[in-house]
Amino acid sequence: MLDWLKNINKEYPDFWKTYLSKFEHKSRRYVAFTTETSGLNPDKDVILSIGSFAIVNNKIHIGDSFESILLQYKYFHDNGLSNEFILESKMKKLSEPEAIHAFIDYIGNAVLIGHHVDFDVDMINSALVRLGCGRLKNEALDIDVMYRKLMDINDKQFSLDELSDLFKLPKSYRKSPSEDAYTIALLFLKLKTRLGIK
């Protein structure tokens, strides 16, 4: 009942304190991101990889990106799965604590952009709880919600492929979280203009 009392004098990790200090001013940077996960339950499943790109002044900055595979050995061991694809991948490989720490450093106070972004935020928040931190403070925008607002649609959700088709974006190359994040960034720029977001 009084769980909030536990956090009053809680000593957070240094990277989390640095992150919290960045919210004294509003960011002009957006970060389009997505996670690949072991399932859809933030309390039980884990993040397997993260991909993201920054957007500044209506431009996607390819050099300002974050991509990592998370070495979730316990998950693979507990579920009797092979992790050969992880070991063979050329993507940066980090433990969950290292990856979450690096991702938090990367996003700073940026506005997060995603497709069904609440799920990705919940997955990051669950990992942060395991590290003894609080929840993300970033504002988050969902491209599906933005599209439905633009078109005044309340009774349907759209997949990333459907949104790509609607905006005539190629989808054949999308095979990783970073490629999905790039697609999300492209869709965001198109929707941002149409919705008049500064």
N, C-alpha and C positions, 0 to 999 in steps of 0.2 A: 504494500500500500504506500509506503514512504520511500520507494526506490530512488526518487529524485534527491533525497537527503544524502545518499551515498556519493553523489557526484559533486556536492558543494565544494569540498576541499580535495577533490581527487587530483592526483598528480598525473598529468597527461604526458605522453612521449614528446620529446622536443619537436619532432617534425609536425606533430598535430598542433602544438602551440604556435609554431611559425605559420601554419596554414590558417589558423583562426585569426592571426594578426593581420591577414591580408584583406579582411572584409571592412576595413575602415573607409574604403572608397569603392565606388562601383566600377566594375571592369568593363572595358570596351572590347574585350576578347571573348569569343565564343569557342567552345570545344565540342565538336561532334564526336560522339563515342558510342561504342557498343561493346558488350561482353559476350563471350561464348561460355556457356555454363554446362554443368553436368545434369541440370534439370531445371524445373520451374519453381522450386521451393527455396526461398532465400535462407530459411532456417536450417535446411538439411543439405542443400546442394552447394557446390563450390564453383568459383570462376576458373575456367581453363585458359582463357586468353582475353586480352583487352586490346582494342585498336582505337585510335583517335587522331583527329586532325584539328588544328586551330584555324579559326576564321577571324580575320581582322580587316576592317575597312572593306567588307564585302568581297574578300579574296580568301581562298583556301591556301594556307601556307604549308606546302608539302614538307618543308624542312622543320616545321614546328609540329611535330607529331610524336605519338607515343604508341609503342606496340610491344607486347610481351606475352610469352607463354608462361603460365604459372605452373611451377613444378608441384603438382598435387599428388605426390607419391602415395600418401595415405588413402586418398580417394580411390586410386587405381588398385592398390593392394586390397583394400576392403571389398572392392567389387570384382576382384579377379580379372581385371582388364590389363591389356598390354599397353605400354606407353612408348612403343617404338616410334610412333609418328612424332612424338614430342622430341625424342632424342635426335631424330633425323632432321627435324625442322631447322632452318637457318635463322628463325626468329630469335630474339633475345629471350633467354630463359631465366626466370627469377623465382625464388620462393615466394609464397603468398605475402609474408610480411614485407619482403623487399619490393615486390611489385606494387603493393598498395601504397607503401611509403613513396615510391617513385611516381606513381600516378597522382597522388595528392600533391606532391611537389610540382608536377607538371600542370595540373589544372588550376592551381591557385584559386582565385576568386572568379574565374571565368563563368559565364552562363553556359550550362551544359545543354547540349542538343542531342536528342536521341529518337529512336523509333520505339514506342512503348517504353519511354525512358524511365518511368517509375520502377519497372522491374530491374533495370540495370542499376539504378540508384539504390534500390533495396539490396541488391547483391553486394555492391560496394559497402553499404552500411553494415551488412552482416559481417563482412571481413574486418571492417573497422572495429566493431564490437569485440571481435576475437583479439584485436591488438590493444584493447583497453582505451579506445578513443570514443568520441561522440559520433554524431551523424553528420553527413555532408550539409554544409550551409549554402551551397551554390543554388542559385535560381536554375530551374530546368524547364526546357521547352520541348514539346513532343511534336514531331512533324506530322503524325497522324491526326492529332488534335488540331493542329494548325490547318491542315487540309480540310478537315470536316468543318471547321469554323468558316473557312473561306467559301466553301460550297454549301454551308448551312445544312449539313447532314448530321443527324443525331443517332440514327439507328444502325450504323454500320461502321466497322473498323476496317482499315485498309492495310494489307501487307506491304512490305518494302517493295516486293516485285510489282504489286498493283500500282503503287505510287510511282515507281520507275516507269511503268507503261504509260500512265496518265501524263507524265511529263517527258515522255519519249527519251528516257535515259537508257543506255545499254545495261543489261544485267548479266550477260554471259560471263563476265570476268569476275563476278563476286564469289570469292571462295574463302575469304578470311574476314575476321572482324575489322581489319583495317580497310579492306575493300568495301565492306558494308558502311563503315564510318565515313568513307569518302562519298559514297552514294547519299548518305544522310546529309552530309555537308552540302552537296549539290542541290538536293531537294530543299534544304533549309533556305539557301540563297534565293531560290525561285519563289518559295512561299513568303519569305521575309519581304521581298519586293512587293508582291501582290497584296500582302496584308498591311503594308505601310509601316513596318517596324523599323525604327531608326537603328 
